[in-house]
Amino acid sequence: MESAVRLSPFVKFDPYNFVPVTRTPWAGALIGACKKRALPKPEHGWPARIGESWEVSTDAHFPSKVVGDDVFLNQLIERNPAFYLGPGLSAIFGSHCPLLLKWLNAQEPLSVQVHPQHDHPLLKPNECGKPESWLILDNPHQAGFVFLGFKDGLSKDQILAGLRQDRPRDVLHVVYPKVGDVIAIPPGCVHATGPGVLIAEPQYVLPAKSGKTWRLSDWRRFYNQAGEQDPLGKPRELHIDEAISAIDWDLPRGKELERLLIHNAAHREVFQANRYNPFPVQSFLTAGMYVYSPLVEEQFSLVTCWEGQLRLMHDSGETLSLVAGESGFISAGAGIIRIELSAVDAQFAPACAFFAFKM
């Protein structure tokens, strides 16, 4: 008789799921700086720059490998989707985790881009939209910035002219975000990260599809095959017409857009999802013992730690520890848990955040 499959309330992932710099030529240094403080050197050494770390993913291109079990996240969920995702989500998504979590950092402005709605007519069968949000983990000296929507006071024709003539700085609204800012990036919102900001980025992606990004500008840069800027290299592909067709012109602009899409979440404060941001989040920013209740009842949560050490504790006695640079999955079946957040270096206050997903 076969033994029952063990179901884990907590899951930890390989923290070295980095996107090659050839795909993220704008990559920065903040992801590596954070992970190097607490994690051992990966097998092939630390990349010189890291643009994206796919922390929790069932995407076929960069799936998350479970630590301590020779499986990927989707294979683990297949053992009991209702336990891991929750009965409601598993009935819709099967073993696919609809919430993808990345870390993101750029040393120079990211390409100007927009994500379409899931049902946009120009999407291919294997593509979907990519609603997302940003949680600002670090912004040293408040010098980093992001582009969010358009400047106030411009007409639609002026904006379109700036985009088609590759003059994005003339039309994009600039924001200098604070640590703890939760920034919604709904479909149709033109955006780009600037340099110097470390971001945790939850995204909603459909099963067996890749979230689509349409680029409006890459700042007239050229790259060689190694992903380095080179005047003799080639530009990245742009998708001007597709991107313009996806823009949500009903969104406000400038400071009014900031008020609509940006919320600064204090220690322990729960940000609930809204029509622009389907990702509830709760950050813990001070050492201590706490109770964590699922942000969405009877559903899974994701967790990421970027400073200090985090210990998750279940009533069964099972525990899981995460250090800075590691991320994990709390099964729907785990219910309410206890957590302990502690500092390991007096120079850095401990910090972690939990994410969920609302349909």
C-alpha positions in Angstrom: 0.0 0.0 0.0 1.4 3.4 -1.0 2.0 5.9 1.8 0.0 9.1 1.7 1.6 12.1 0.1 2.9 14.6 2.6 1.4 18.0 2.4 3.5 20.9 3.4 2.0 24.0 5.1 5.2 25.9 4.1 7.3 25.8 0.9 10.7 27.5 0.3 12.2 28.0 -3.2 15.6 28.1 -4.8 16.6 31.8 -4.4 18.8 31.9 -7.5 16.1 31.9 -10.2 17.6 34.8 -12.2 16.7 36.0 -15.7 19.8 36.2 -17.9 21.1 39.7 -18.4 20.7 39.2 -22.2 16.9 39.4 -21.5 17.3 42.2 -18.9 20.1 44.4 -20.3 19.0 47.2 -18.0 19.8 45.1 -14.9 21.0 46.6 -11.7 23.0 45.7 -8.6 20.4 45.9 -5.7 19.1 42.3 -6.0 22.6 40.8 -5.8 23.6 43.2 -2.9 20.6 42.0 -0.9 20.9 38.3 -1.6 24.7 38.2 -1.1 24.3 39.4 2.5 22.7 36.2 3.7 23.0 33.6 1.0 25.9 31.5 -0.1 27.4 32.0 -3.6 25.4 30.0 -6.2 27.0 27.2 -8.1 28.1 29.3 -11.1 28.9 32.5 -9.1 27.0 35.7 -8.7 26.0 37.5 -11.9 27.5 40.9 -12.2 24.0 42.4 -12.6 20.5 41.0 -11.9 17.4 42.5 -13.5 14.8 40.0 -12.4 14.7 37.2 -9.9 11.6 35.0 -10.3 10.9 34.3 -6.7 7.7 32.3 -7.0 6.6 31.0 -10.4 4.9 28.2 -12.2 5.8 29.7 -15.5 7.4 27.2 -17.8 10.4 29.5 -18.7 11.5 30.2 -15.1 9.7 27.8 -12.7 10.4 27.8 -9.0 12.2 24.8 -7.7 11.2 23.6 -4.2 14.0 23.4 -1.6 14.2 20.0 -0.1 12.0 18.3 -2.7 13.1 17.5 -6.3 10.1 19.1 -7.8 8.9 22.5 -9.2 6.0 24.4 -7.7 3.4 23.3 -10.2 4.4 19.7 -9.6 4.0 20.2 -5.8 0.6 21.8 -6.2 -0.5 18.9 -8.4 -0.4 16.6 -5.4 -3.4 18.4 -3.8 -4.4 21.7 -5.6 -7.2 22.4 -3.1 -4.8 22.2 -0.1 -2.1 24.3 -1.7 -4.1 27.0 -3.6 -7.4 26.8 -1.9 -10.6 25.1 -3.1 -11.9 28.1 -5.0 -8.7 28.9 -7.0 -7.9 25.2 -7.6 -11.3 24.8 -9.3 -10.4 27.6 -11.7 -6.6 27.2 -12.2 -5.8 23.5 -11.4 -2.2 23.3 -10.4 -1.3 26.7 -11.9 -0.4 29.4 -9.3 -2.0 32.6 -10.8 0.3 34.8 -8.7 3.8 35.2 -10.0 6.3 37.1 -7.8 9.4 38.7 -9.1 12.1 40.9 -7.7 13.1 43.7 -10.0 15.9 46.2 -10.2 17.3 48.4 -13.0 20.5 50.4 -13.2 18.9 52.6 -15.9 15.3 53.2 -17.0 13.5 50.1 -18.0 11.8 50.1 -21.5 8.6 52.1 -21.5 5.8 49.5 -21.7 2.2 48.6 -21.2 0.4 45.4 -20.4 -2.9 44.6 -22.2 -6.1 43.2 -20.7 -6.3 39.4 -20.7 -8.8 39.5 -23.6 -7.0 42.0 -25.9 -7.7 40.9 -29.5 -4.1 41.2 -30.6 -2.8 38.6 -28.1 -1.7 35.3 -29.5 -3.1 32.0 -28.1 -0.2 31.4 -25.8 -0.2 35.0 -24.4 -2.2 36.8 -21.8 -2.3 40.2 -20.1 -0.2 40.9 -17.0 -1.9 43.0 -14.3 0.8 43.7 -11.7 1.8 45.9 -8.8 5.0 47.1 -7.2 6.0 47.0 -3.6 9.0 49.3 -3.0 11.6 47.3 -0.9 14.4 49.8 -1.1 15.2 53.2 -2.6 18.6 54.3 -1.3 18.7 58.0 -0.5 15.3 58.4 -2.2 17.2 58.9 -5.4 15.4 56.2 -7.5 12.4 57.0 -9.5 9.7 55.3 -11.7 7.6 56.4 -14.6 3.8 56.0 -14.0 1.3 57.1 -16.6 1.4 60.5 -18.3 2.0 64.1 -17.3 -1.0 66.2 -16.5 -1.9 69.0 -18.9 -1.1 67.2 -22.1 -3.6 66.3 -24.8 -4.0 62.8 -26.2 -2.5 64.0 -29.5 0.5 65.5 -27.7 1.1 62.2 -25.8 0.8 60.1 -29.0 3.2 62.4 -30.8 5.7 62.0 -28.0 5.4 58.2 -27.9 5.6 57.8 -31.7 8.6 60.1 -31.9 10.4 58.2 -29.2 10.4 61.1 -26.7 9.0 59.4 -23.6 10.5 61.8 -21.1 8.4 64.6 -22.6 5.1 62.8 -21.8 5.7 60.4 -18.8 4.9 61.3 -15.2 7.8 60.8 -12.8 7.4 59.4 -9.2 10.0 59.2 -6.5 8.5 56.3 -4.4 9.1 55.7 -0.7 9.9 52.3 0.8 6.6 50.6 1.6 4.7 52.2 -1.4 2.3 49.8 -3.0 1.9 51.0 -6.6 -0.8 49.5 -8.9 0.1 48.9 -12.5 -3.2 48.0 -14.1 -3.5 46.9 -17.7 -3.4 49.9 -20.0 -1.1 52.0 -17.6 2.1 53.0 -19.4 5.0 52.6 -17.0 8.7 51.9 -16.5 11.0 51.6 -13.5 13.8 54.0 -13.3 17.3 53.3 -11.8 18.0 52.6 -8.1 14.7 51.1 -6.9 14.3 47.5 -5.6 10.9 46.2 -6.2 8.8 43.1 -5.4 6.4 42.6 -8.3 3.3 40.4 -8.0 1.7 39.6 -11.4 -1.5 37.8 -12.4 -0.8 35.3 -15.2 -3.2 32.8 -16.8 -2.4 29.0 -17.0 -0.1 27.8 -19.8 0.3 31.4 -21.0 3.0 34.1 -20.8 2.2 37.6 -19.6 2.6 40.0 -22.5 4.6 43.3 -22.5 4.4 45.7 -25.4 7.3 48.2 -25.5 6.8 51.8 -26.6 10.4 52.9 -26.2 13.8 51.5 -25.1 15.4 55.0 -24.9 17.2 54.5 -28.3 19.7 52.0 -26.8 21.6 49.4 -28.7 22.9 46.1 -27.2 25.4 43.4 -28.2 24.8 39.7 -27.8 26.1 39.8 -24.2 23.3 42.3 -23.2 25.7 45.2 -22.9 25.1 48.6 -24.5 27.0 48.9 -27.7 26.6 51.5 -30.5 27.3 48.7 -33.0 24.6 46.5 -31.5 20.9 46.1 -32.2 17.9 47.8 -30.6 15.3 45.8 -28.7 12.0 45.1 -30.5 9.3 47.7 -30.0 5.5 47.2 -30.4 4.3 50.8 -30.9 0.9 50.1 -32.5 0.0 47.2 -30.2 1.0 49.2 -27.1 -1.0 52.2 -28.1 -4.0 50.0 -28.8 -3.8 48.8 -25.1 -3.5 52.2 -23.4 -6.3 53.0 -21.0 -7.1 56.6 -21.8 -9.6 56.8 -19.0 -6.9 56.8 -16.3 -6.2 60.2 -14.7 -2.7 61.7 -15.0 0.0 63.2 -12.9 -0.7 63.7 -9.2 -4.3 62.5 -9.5 -3.0 59.2 -10.9 -0.6 58.9 -8.0 -3.5 59.3 -5.5 -5.4 56.6 -7.4 -2.6 54.0 -7.7 -0.2 54.5 -4.9 -0.7 53.6 -1.2 2.0 53.6 1.4 1.6 50.6 3.7 2.9 50.9 7.2 4.2 48.1 9.4 1.5 45.4 9.8 -1.1 47.4 7.8 -3.1 45.3 5.4 -3.5 46.7 1.9 -6.7 45.2 0.5 -7.1 44.7 -3.2 -9.1 47.1 -5.3 -10.2 47.4 -8.9 -6.7 48.6 -10.0 -4.7 46.3 -7.8 -5.8 42.7 -7.3 -2.9 41.9 -4.9 -3.5 42.3 -1.2 -0.2 42.8 0.7 1.0 43.0 4.3 4.5 44.1 5.3 6.2 43.4 8.7 9.0 45.9 9.2 10.0 45.5 12.9 11.4 42.6 14.8 8.9 40.7 16.9 6.4 37.8 17.2 3.2 38.1 15.2 0.1 36.3 14.0 -0.4 36.1 10.3 -3.9 35.6 9.0 -4.4 34.8 5.3 -5.0 38.0 3.4 -7.7 36.1 1.4 -9.7 33.5 3.4 -9.0 29.9 2.3 -6.3 30.9 -0.1 -2.6 30.6 -0.4 -0.1 33.4 0.4 3.3 34.2 -0.9 6.0 35.6 1.3 9.4 37.3 0.6 12.1 38.4 3.0 14.6 41.1 2.1 16.2 41.9 5.4 16.8 39.9 8.6 15.4 36.4 9.2 11.8 35.2 9.2 10.5 32.1 10.9 7.1 30.7 10.0 5.4 28.4 12.6 2.4 26.1 12.2 0.2 24.6 14.9 1.5 21.1 13.8 5.0 22.1 15.0 6.3 22.5 11.5 8.5 25.6 10.9 10.2 27.2 8.0 13.0 29.8 8.1 13.7 32.4 5.4 16.7 34.7 5.3 17.1 37.9 3.3 16.8 37.0 -0.4 14.5 34.0 0.1 10.8 33.6 -0.7 8.2 31.0 0.2 4.6 29.8 -0.2 2.1 29.4 2.6 -0.5 26.7 1.7 -4.2 27.5 1.9 -4.5 24.5 4.2 -2.1 26.1 6.7 -4.6 28.6 7.9 -3.6 31.2 10.6 0.1 30.9 11.5 2.6 32.6 13.8 5.7 34.4 12.5 8.9 35.6 14.1 10.9 38.3 12.4 14.4 39.1 13.7 17.4 41.2 12.8 20.7 39.6 12.0 22.6 42.8 11.4 22.1 46.0 13.4 22.6 48.0 10.2 19.5 46.6 8.6 16.0 46.5 10.0 14.3 43.2 9.4 11.6 43.2 6.7 9.2 40.8 4.9 6.0 41.0 3.0 3.1 38.6 2.3 1.1 38.7 -0.9 -2.2 37.2 -2.0 -4.5 37.3 -5.0 -8.1 38.4 -5.5 -10.1 37.5 -8.6 
